[in-house]
Amino acid sequence: MRYTTASEENSDIVKVSAEMEFNTTVNRHEYKGTWHQLVFSGNGNRWNPKGLNKWLRDIGVYNQRSFEKQIPEFIFCLPTEDICLFLQHLWATDGTIYIKKGIGKIATRVAFSTNSVELANDVSALLLRINIVARIRVGQQDEYKPMYSVDISGTENQLLFIKKVSAFGPKKKQLDDLKIALKERIINTNVDTLPQEIFVRVKEQMKLKGISQRKMASLRGTSYGGSSHFKFSPTRETINEYGTILEDDEIKKIASNDIFWDKVVSITPYGEEEVFDLTVNNTHNWIANEGIITHNSGAIEQDADMVMFLYRPEYYDITSNELGESNKGETHVRIAKHRNGQLDTIKLKALLHIQKFVEDDGDDFSNSLPQGGSWKPVKDIDGDGAKLYIQKGSKMNEGEFDDEAPF
């Protein structure tokens, strides 16, 4: 068993730990420059492992290749201070703390690199335990295995890293330089933002209290921008400001909780597996791998008398069936649970241009309009000649919107 490094600090702590914890004999062999190798003996063999050899096997990391590495399960059960210590020494090996000074700008980077996607996910999950949000980036070079980089970006997250994780050995000087670089930087939150849907609650409370968009802009001390005020993912500070003005505890609670919201960028089919319906008590949630909070929906299904699912092949870019026939508008209503009746799958047709479902052989209503009134076409929604119509003369559809009117 061998350990190779160019760091005297890393070498010393590994040597002392092996000797004190496992009574292992450690010999040092010098290489070029500061590179050297520690050789561990007195650990039994593959048939009868002892000491350090046995411990590495017990925690499941013995003889792992670089792309197979992962953090042992027991690490995730450690107290927060021990997790910080673990991350500190992990960063001392394959971690990066980098500062690049340019003209009028200083770029900083805190990252951990590995060939193992499992290890990258594990490191990201541990960082979340201490409220540090990281992004995993993937780099590919020619025929080599991909490199995964756990990047801690943003001034706020990097300051948390300095405070909670700190640095060991060769990374101490780099951490000191990072402190200086971040000292004068203004925190600009663009990662830990809230979903745009929070504005639904804000608008409801504005309507309830008779506050128009223009008046709200005035109360917040910002220039009036119409509906653009609600077309972005807001920071917690922004939502807390709305909550304070509207005197709404629910909005302020959302702004102050410790949940990190992120977008789902892709969903990859993983095949079929046996699943189990489990429930946790009260308001607790399941924490899935990689630190994802999953909602507790088991009780909802248990209490429901009927559960139905809608499936429309066209939505998933499936434009024809197995016979090559067009399945435009085809919709399957699957009754998956029914306490008082049978289970079945019902086939309907979706008429999206009039927002209606009909029997599969029903009229699509594309060439007929309700009697009475004056109607005008708006647009051809799906390119097949069917149009959406609205009635002329409606105040909602004509003229400019009154900015002073509550929602």
VEXDREN-2710 file (C-alpha; in Angstrom, 1 decimal):
% VEXDREN-2710
k/r/px/py/pz
1/MET/0.0/0.0/0.0
2/ARG/1.4/3.4/-1.1
3/TYR/0.6/7.1/-0.8
4/THR/2.2/9.6/-3.2
5/THR/2.3/13.3/-2.7
6/ALA/4.3/16.5/-3.1
7/SER/2.9/18.1/0.1
8/GLU/4.9/17.7/3.4
9/GLU/1.8/18.6/5.4
10/ASN/-0.3/16.0/3.8
11/SER/2.4/13.4/4.1
12/ASP/3.0/14.1/7.8
13/ILE/-0.7/13.8/8.8
14/VAL/-1.1/10.5/6.8
15/LYS/2.1/9.1/8.3
16/VAL/1.1/10.0/11.9
17/SER/-2.5/8.7/11.4
18/ALA/-1.4/5.4/10.0
19/GLU/1.1/4.8/12.8
20/MET/-1.1/5.9/15.7
21/GLU/-4.5/4.5/14.6
22/PHE/-3.4/1.3/12.9
23/ASN/0.1/0.6/14.3
24/THR/1.4/0.6/10.7
25/THR/5.1/0.8/9.7
26/VAL/5.6/3.7/7.3
27/ASN/8.7/4.1/5.1
28/ARG/9.4/7.1/2.8
29/HIS/10.9/6.9/-0.7
30/GLU/12.0/10.2/-2.4
31/TYR/11.3/11.1/-6.0
32/LYS/12.0/14.2/-8.1
33/GLY/11.6/17.6/-6.5
34/THR/9.3/17.4/-3.5
35/TRP/7.4/14.3/-4.7
36/HIS/7.8/11.3/-2.5
37/GLN/6.0/8.1/-1.6
38/LEU/4.9/6.5/1.7
39/VAL/4.9/2.7/1.8
40/PHE/2.7/1.1/4.5
41/SER/3.6/-2.4/5.8
42/GLY/2.3/-4.7/8.6
43/ASN/-1.3/-4.7/7.3
44/GLY/-1.8/-8.4/6.6
45/ASN/-2.6/-9.5/3.1
46/ARG/-5.6/-10.0/0.8
47/TRP/-6.7/-13.2/2.5
48/ASN/-6.2/-11.9/6.1
49/PRO/-6.2/-8.1/6.0
50/LYS/-5.2/-6.2/9.1
51/GLY/-4.9/-2.6/10.3
52/LEU/-5.1/0.0/7.6
53/ASN/-5.7/-2.6/4.9
54/LYS/-8.7/-4.0/6.8
55/TRP/-10.2/-0.5/7.6
56/LEU/-10.1/0.6/3.9
57/ARG/-11.9/-2.6/2.9
58/ASP/-14.5/-2.2/5.7
59/ILE/-15.5/1.3/4.6
60/GLY/-15.6/0.1/0.9
61/VAL/-12.9/2.2/-0.7
62/TYR/-10.0/-0.3/-1.0
63/ASN/-8.5/-0.6/-4.4
64/GLN/-10.9/1.8/-6.1
65/ARG/-9.9/3.3/-9.5
66/SER/-10.1/7.0/-9.9
67/PHE/-13.4/6.9/-11.7
68/GLU/-14.9/4.5/-9.1
69/LYS/-14.3/6.6/-6.0
70/GLN/-17.1/7.7/-3.7
71/ILE/-17.4/8.9/-0.2
72/PRO/-18.1/6.2/2.4
73/GLU/-21.6/6.1/3.8
74/PHE/-20.6/6.7/7.4
75/ILE/-19.2/10.2/6.5
76/PHE/-22.7/11.4/5.8
77/CYS/-23.7/10.5/9.4
78/LEU/-20.9/12.6/11.0
79/PRO/-21.6/15.9/12.9
80/THR/-21.2/19.1/10.9
81/GLU/-17.8/20.0/12.3
82/ASP/-16.4/16.6/11.3
83/ILE/-17.8/16.9/7.8
84/CYS/-16.1/20.3/7.5
85/LEU/-12.8/18.7/8.6
86/PHE/-13.3/15.9/6.1
87/LEU/-13.9/18.4/3.3
88/GLN/-10.9/20.4/4.4
89/HIS/-8.5/17.5/4.0
90/LEU/-10.2/16.4/0.8
91/TRP/-9.6/19.8/-0.7
92/ALA/-5.9/19.5/0.3
93/THR/-5.5/16.7/-2.2
94/ASP/-7.6/17.3/-5.3
95/GLY/-9.2/20.7/-4.5
96/THR/-8.5/24.0/-6.1
97/ILE/-8.4/27.5/-4.6
98/TYR/-7.5/29.9/-7.4
99/ILE/-7.2/33.7/-7.7
100/LYS/-6.5/35.4/-11.0
101/LYS/-6.0/39.2/-11.0
102/GLY/-6.8/41.1/-14.2
103/ILE/-7.2/44.7/-15.1
104/GLY/-9.8/46.1/-12.7
105/LYS/-11.1/42.6/-12.0
106/ILE/-10.2/39.6/-9.8
107/ALA/-11.5/36.2/-10.7
108/THR/-11.7/33.5/-8.0
109/ARG/-12.4/29.8/-8.2
110/VAL/-13.0/27.2/-5.5
111/ALA/-13.4/23.7/-7.0
112/PHE/-12.9/20.0/-6.5
113/SER/-12.0/17.8/-9.5
114/THR/-12.5/14.1/-10.0
115/ASN/-13.0/11.4/-12.7
116/SER/-15.8/9.9/-10.6
117/VAL/-19.3/11.3/-11.0
118/GLU/-20.4/9.5/-7.8
119/LEU/-17.6/11.3/-5.9
120/ALA/-18.6/14.6/-7.4
121/ASN/-22.2/14.1/-6.4
122/ASP/-21.2/13.1/-2.9
123/VAL/-19.0/16.2/-2.4
124/SER/-21.8/18.4/-3.6
125/ALA/-24.2/16.8/-1.2
126/LEU/-21.8/17.3/1.8
127/LEU/-21.4/20.9/0.8
128/LEU/-25.2/21.3/1.0
129/ARG/-25.1/20.0/4.5
130/ILE/-23.2/23.2/5.4
131/ASN/-25.4/25.5/3.2
132/ILE/-22.8/25.8/0.4
133/VAL/-24.4/25.5/-3.1
134/ALA/-22.1/24.0/-5.8
135/ARG/-22.4/23.3/-9.5
136/ILE/-21.1/20.2/-11.1
137/ARG/-19.4/20.9/-14.5
138/VAL/-18.3/18.2/-16.9
139/GLY/-15.2/18.5/-19.1
140/GLN/-14.2/16.0/-21.9
141/GLN/-10.8/15.7/-23.5
142/ASP/-10.4/13.5/-26.5
143/GLU/-10.7/9.8/-25.6
144/TYR/-10.1/10.2/-21.9
145/LYS/-12.7/9.8/-19.3
146/PRO/-14.7/12.9/-18.4
147/MET/-13.6/15.2/-15.6
148/TYR/-16.2/16.4/-13.1
149/SER/-15.6/19.6/-11.3
150/VAL/-17.6/20.6/-8.2
151/ASP/-17.5/24.4/-8.5
152/ILE/-18.3/26.7/-5.6
153/SER/-19.2/30.0/-7.3
154/GLY/-20.4/33.3/-6.0
155/THR/-19.0/35.4/-3.3
156/GLU/-21.5/34.3/-0.6
157/ASN/-20.7/30.6/-1.1
158/GLN/-17.0/31.1/-1.2
159/LEU/-17.1/33.2/2.0
160/LEU/-19.0/30.3/3.6
161/PHE/-16.3/27.9/2.4
162/ILE/-13.6/30.1/4.1
163/LYS/-15.6/30.2/7.3
164/LYS/-16.7/26.6/7.6
165/VAL/-14.2/24.4/5.7
166/SER/-11.1/26.6/5.7
167/ALA/-7.9/25.0/4.4
168/PHE/-5.1/22.6/5.3
169/GLY/-1.4/22.4/4.3
170/PRO/-0.6/23.7/0.8
171/LYS/-4.0/25.3/0.4
172/LYS/-3.7/27.7/3.4
173/LYS/-1.8/30.3/1.5
174/GLN/-4.3/30.2/-1.4
175/LEU/-7.2/30.5/1.1
176/ASP/-5.5/33.6/2.6
177/ASP/-5.3/35.1/-0.9
178/LEU/-9.0/34.3/-1.5
179/LYS/-10.0/36.1/1.7
180/ILE/-8.2/39.3/0.5
181/ALA/-9.7/39.0/-3.0
182/LEU/-13.3/38.7/-1.6
183/LYS/-12.9/41.4/1.1
184/GLU/-14.0/44.2/-1.2
185/ARG/-16.3/42.3/-3.5
186/ILE/-20.0/43.1/-3.4
187/ILE/-22.2/40.1/-3.0
188/ASN/-24.5/39.7/-6.1
189/THR/-26.9/36.8/-5.7
190/ASN/-27.7/35.0/-9.0
191/VAL/-27.7/31.4/-7.8
192/ASP/-29.8/31.2/-4.6
193/THR/-32.9/32.7/-6.1
194/LEU/-36.6/31.7/-5.6
195/PRO/-39.0/30.3/-8.3
196/GLN/-40.8/32.9/-10.3
197/GLU/-44.1/31.3/-9.2
198/ILE/-43.7/33.0/-5.8
199/PHE/-45.1/36.2/-7.5
200/VAL/-48.5/34.4/-7.7
201/ARG/-48.8/34.8/-4.0
202/VAL/-47.4/38.4/-4.1
203/LYS/-50.0/39.3/-6.8
204/GLU/-52.8/37.7/-4.8
205/GLN/-51.9/39.8/-1.7
206/MET/-51.6/43.0/-3.8
207/LYS/-55.1/42.4/-5.1
208/LEU/-56.4/41.7/-1.7
209/LYS/-55.0/44.9/-0.3
210/GLY/-55.8/47.0/-3.4
211/ILE/-52.2/47.8/-4.3
212/SER/-51.5/48.4/-8.0
213/GLN/-48.1/47.7/-9.7
214/ARG/-47.3/51.4/-9.8
215/LYS/-48.1/51.9/-6.1
216/MET/-46.0/48.8/-5.2
217/ALA/-43.0/50.2/-7.2
218/SER/-43.4/53.4/-5.2
219/LEU/-43.5/51.6/-1.9
220/ARG/-40.4/49.7/-2.8
221/GLY/-38.6/52.8/-3.9
222/THR/-38.0/51.5/-7.4
223/SER/-38.9/52.8/-10.8
224/TYR/-42.1/51.5/-12.4
225/GLY/-41.6/48.7/-14.9
226/GLY/-45.0/47.3/-15.4
227/SER/-45.3/43.5/-15.4
228/SER/-41.5/43.1/-15.9
229/HIS/-41.3/43.3/-12.1
230/PHE/-42.6/39.7/-12.0
231/LYS/-40.8/38.1/-14.9
232/PHE/-37.6/36.9/-13.3
233/SER/-36.4/34.6/-10.5
234/PRO/-36.3/37.0/-7.4
235/THR/-33.7/37.0/-4.7
236/ARG/-34.7/36.3/-1.1
237/GLU/-34.2/40.0/-0.2
238/THR/-36.6/41.1/-2.9
239/ILE/-39.3/38.7/-1.8
240/ASN/-38.8/39.6/1.9
241/GLU/-39.3/43.2/0.9
242/TYR/-42.6/42.3/-0.7
243/GLY/-43.6/40.3/2.4
244/THR/-42.8/43.2/4.7
245/ILE/-44.8/45.7/2.7
246/LEU/-47.8/43.4/2.3
247/GLU/-47.5/42.2/6.0
248/ASP/-47.7/38.6/4.8
249/ASP/-45.9/36.0/7.0
250/GLU/-46.2/33.3/4.4
251/ILE/-44.2/35.3/1.8
252/LYS/-41.6/36.2/4.5
253/LYS/-41.3/32.6/5.5
254/ILE/-40.5/31.5/1.9
255/ALA/-37.9/34.3/1.7
256/SER/-36.1/33.2/4.9
257/ASN/-36.2/29.4/4.7
258/ASP/-33.0/27.3/4.0
259/ILE/-34.4/25.5/0.9
260/PHE/-32.3/25.9/-2.3
261/TRP/-34.4/26.0/-5.4
262/ASP/-33.0/24.8/-8.7
263/LYS/-34.4/24.1/-12.2
264/VAL/-34.8/20.6/-13.6
265/VAL/-32.8/20.8/-16.8
266/SER/-33.3/17.2/-18.1
267/ILE/-35.1/14.0/-17.3
268/THR/-33.4/10.8/-18.4
269/PRO/-35.4/7.5/-18.6
270/TYR/-33.8/4.9/-16.3
271/GLY/-35.9/1.9/-17.1
272/GLU/-38.4/0.1/-14.9
273/GLU/-37.8/-0.9/-11.3
274/GLU/-39.8/-2.0/-8.3
275/VAL/-40.9/1.0/-6.2
276/PHE/-42.4/1.3/-2.8
277/ASP/-44.8/3.8/-1.4
278/LEU/-43.4/5.1/1.9
279/THR/-44.6/7.9/4.1
280/VAL/-42.8/10.0/6.7
281/ASN/-44.7/11.6/9.6
282/ASN/-46.0/15.2/9.8
283/THR/-44.2/17.7/7.6
284/HIS/-40.9/15.8/7.2
285/ASN/-39.5/15.2/3.7
286/TRP/-37.4/12.5/2.1
287/ILE/-33.9/13.5/1.3
288/ALA/-32.9/11.7/-1.9
289/ASN/-29.4/11.1/-3.2
290/GLU/-27.4/14.3/-4.0
291/GLY/-29.4/16.2/-1.3
292/ILE/-32.7/16.5/-3.2
293/ILE/-35.8/17.2/-1.1
294/THR/-38.7/15.1/-2.3
295/HIS/-42.3/15.8/-1.3
296/ASN/-44.3/13.5/0.8
297/SER/-47.0/12.5/-1.6
298/GLY/-47.7/9.0/-0.4
299/ALA/-50.6/10.1/1.9
300/ILE/-52.2/12.0/-0.9
301/GLU/-52.5/8.9/-3.0
302/GLN/-53.7/6.8/0.0
303/ASP/-56.5/9.3/0.8
304/ALA/-57.7/9.7/-2.8
305/ASP/-60.7/7.7/-4.0
306/MET/-59.6/8.0/-7.6
307/VAL/-56.2/8.7/-9.2
308/MET/-56.1/9.5/-12.9
309/PHE/-53.1/10.2/-15.3
310/LEU/-53.2/12.0/-18.6
311/TYR/-50.9/10.9/-21.4
312/ARG/-50.6/12.7/-24.8
313/PRO/-48.0/11.2/-27.2
314/GLU/-47.8/14.5/-29.2
315/TYR/-46.5/16.3/-26.1
316/TYR/-43.4/14.0/-26.2
317/ASP/-42.9/14.6/-30.0
318/ILE/-44.5/11.2/-30.8
319/THR/-46.4/12.1/-34.0
320/SER/-47.6/8.7/-35.2
321/ASN/-48.6/5.3/-33.8
322/GLU/-47.0/1.9/-34.5
323/LEU/-49.0/1.8/-37.8
324/GLY/-47.6/5.1/-39.0
325/GLU/-51.0/6.8/-38.5
326/SER/-51.1/10.4/-37.2
327/ASN/-52.0/10.6/-33.5
328/LYS/-52.5/14.3/-33.4
329/GLY/-54.6/15.2/-30.4
330/GLU/-54.7/11.6/-29.1
331/THR/-55.0/11.6/-25.3
332/HIS/-55.1/8.6/-22.9
333/VAL/-56.9/9.0/-19.6
334/ARG/-55.6/6.3/-17.4
335/ILE/-57.7/5.5/-14.3
336/ALA/-55.0/4.0/-12.1
337/LYS/-57.0/3.8/-8.8
338/HIS/-60.7/3.7/-8.3
339/ARG/-62.2/2.6/-5.0
340/ASN/-65.8/2.4/-6.3
341/GLY/-65.2/1.2/-9.9
342/GLN/-63.0/-0.6/-12.4
343/LEU/-59.6/0.5/-13.7
344/ASP/-59.4/1.5/-17.4
345/THR/-57.7/3.6/-20.0
346/ILE/-60.0/5.9/-22.0
347/LYS/-59.0/7.3/-25.3
348/LEU/-60.0/10.9/-26.1
349/LYS/-59.0/13.7/-28.5
350/ALA/-57.5/17.0/-27.3
351/LEU/-58.7/20.1/-29.2
352/LEU/-56.1/22.5/-28.0
353/HIS/-57.4/25.4/-30.1
354/ILE/-60.6/25.5/-28.0
355/GLN/-59.2/23.8/-24.8
356/LYS/-61.5/20.9/-24.9
357/PHE/-61.5/17.0/-24.8
358/VAL/-63.9/15.1/-27.0
359/GLU/-64.5/11.4/-27.9
360/ASP/-61.8/10.2/-30.3
361/ASP/-64.1/10.4/-33.3
362/GLY/-65.7/13.7/-32.3
363/ASP/-65.8/17.0/-34.3
364/ASP/-62.8/19.2/-33.9
365/PHE/-64.9/22.3/-34.0
366/SER/-62.3/24.1/-36.2
367/ASN/-64.8/25.4/-38.7
368/SER/-67.7/26.4/-36.4
369/LEU/-68.3/29.2/-34.0
370/PRO/-70.9/29.9/-31.3
371/GLN/-73.9/31.8/-32.6
372/GLY/-74.2/35.4/-31.8
373/GLY/-71.6/38.0/-31.1
374/SER/-68.7/39.3/-33.2
375/TRP/-65.7/37.0/-33.4
376/LYS/-62.2/37.4/-34.7
377/PRO/-59.3/34.9/-35.2
378/VAL/-56.2/35.3/-33.0
379/LYS/-53.7/32.8/-34.4
380/ASP/-53.2/29.3/-35.9
381/ILE/-52.0/27.5/-32.8
382/ASP/-50.7/24.3/-34.2
383/GLY/-50.5/24.9/-38.0
384/ASP/-53.4/22.8/-39.1
385/GLY/-55.8/25.6/-39.9
386/ALA/-57.7/25.4/-36.6
387/LYS/-57.8/28.9/-35.0
388/LEU/-58.5/30.3/-31.6
389/TYR/-61.2/33.0/-31.6
390/ILE/-62.1/35.7/-29.1
391/GLN/-65.1/37.9/-29.1
392/LYS/-64.6/41.5/-30.2
393/GLY/-65.6/44.4/-27.9
394/SER/-64.4/42.9/-24.6
395/LYS/-62.7/45.4/-22.4
396/MET/-60.1/42.7/-21.5
397/ASN/-59.1/42.3/-25.2
398/GLU/-59.3/45.9/-26.4
399/GLY/-57.3/48.9/-25.3
400/GLU/-54.5/49.3/-22.8
401/PHE/-54.4/47.8/-19.4
402/ASP/-55.0/50.2/-16.6
403/ASP/-51.8/50.2/-14.5
404/GLU/-53.6/51.7/-11.5
405/ALA/-56.1/48.9/-11.3
406/PRO/-55.4/46.1/-8.8
407/PHE/-54.9/42.6/-10.3
END
